[in-house]
């Protein structure tokens, strides 16, 4: 049997920025603490303006959308940048 090797996992990071709900799709290495990395990144980017709400592994469909750049666009500005993380 061939084992599938996945060096990373796509995570859905839900957070609040200035009280408004936001979402990131982030890929972290499988052995990393995704919650800690997301919290650190939010703090580095936004300081006290952001609050981590939840983090979970992406579903197969969410991961497919993320990898193909098809995830939902920003509802406030559909023509603007998506909530996708920039590598």
N, C-alpha and C positions, 0 to 999 in steps of 0.2 A: 504494500500500500504506500502510495506517495503522500507525504505530508505537505500540506500547503504552507509556505513560509510567508508570513506577513510581518515586515519590520515595523509597520505603523498601524494605528487605528484611527479612524475618523470619529471625532467626537462632536456632539452638539452642545454648545455652550450657551446657556440662557443667562442673561444678566440684565440689570437695569442701569441705564445711563441717565443721570439727572431725573430719576423716577420713571423713565419710559422703558418699556421692555425692548430688548434687542437680542439678536441671535448671531452667533458665529458658528462656522463649521471649521474645525481645526484638526489637523493630523498631528498626532504625537507618537513618538516611538512606543512600541508595545511595553517596554520595561519602565517607562517614565510614569510619574504620578501626575496624571492629567489634571486633576483638580488643583493641585498646587501650581502647576505651570500656568493654567488659565488664570488663577487668582493673581499670580505674580505679574502676568502680562497686563491684566486689567489695571492693576495698581500702577504699573509703570506708565501705561498710556493715559489713564484718566484720574489717577489719585483717588480721592474720596468721592468723586462724582459717580463712580461705578460700583455696583454690588453684584457679586456672583450669586445667581439664584439657583441654578441647577446645571449639572453636567452629566451627560449620558452618552454611551456609544450610539452612533448613527445607525438607523435601520439600513437594510440593504438598499432600499429605494432612495433614501436620503443620501447615502454614500454614492450611489450611481449618479444622482443629480449633481452632487458636489463635484465629482470627478469630471463630469461633462459640462460644467458651468451652467446647469439648468435649474439651479435652486431658485426659489421665489425671490423676486426683486423687492427693493425697498418700496413699501406701500405708499409712503409719503411722496416719493419721487420715482415713479416707475422707469423713467429713462436714465436715472442716475446710477451710480455704482451699486452693485448688490452688496449684501451683507457678507459675501464670501471673503474669507481671509486672503490676503495677498501674500504669496510665498516670499 
